[in-house]
């Protein structure tokens, strides 16, 4: 990434494009790691989408955004967990291309 936690405009576009791909073509819940407790559901695609949103919005904007309806009152969703995962990916992979490749691998793409 261009600076720590500050992707370039080109990298932001790549992250947003990949996020849209997942949003428009999600895997069925039974075809990905998923956990449920009561009304709360958490799946790998949702985690990846949230990581990508953190990466292309940045910490301040991500924390200021309201949760999507599917994640409100969800026992499994914590923005702090997404931050930790995203920051670990930045530290390990450094670039949008490498992060996307790692996330595609998680999805089996």
Secondary structure, DSSP 8 states (H G I E B T S, - for coil): --BTTB--HHHHHHHHHHHHHHHHS---GGGS-EEEETTEEEEHHHHHHHHHHHHHH-HHHHHHS---GGGTT-TT--HHHHHHHHHHHHHHH-SHHHHHHHHHHHHT-
